[in-house]
Amino acid sequence: MENTYTVKGMTCGHCVAAVTEEVSAVAGVDSVSVDLSSGSMTVASPSPIDVEVLRAAVDEAGYELLS
């Protein structure tokens, strides 16, 4: 299953790498694709992942997950 979210505050490739690293570490996440130009993040997982867990991971990277 794939879900797409909007991440606020990313401005460069380092931002993308930080978000990708933190979200990839979340249990159950198979892959993460972050697009800087649109501010979107697509998360693939075999089962649903609590959006609050993803929000905490994005927050840890220093950005904001918008719902």
C-alpha positions, 0 to 999 in steps of 0.5 A: 500500500502507498500513501502520499503526504505533504511535508512542509519546510524542505528547501534542499537535497539535504532536507530530502535525505533527512526526511527519507532517513528518518521515515525509512527507520519507522517499523513497517516502512518498505520505501520512502520517496520524497519529491522536493519540488512538490513537497510530497512524500510517498510511503510504501508499506505492507500495512497501514502506518499510523500517521502520528508515527510518521509525523514524529519521524518527520518532526525528528528530521526538522520538518512538518508533516501536513495532513 
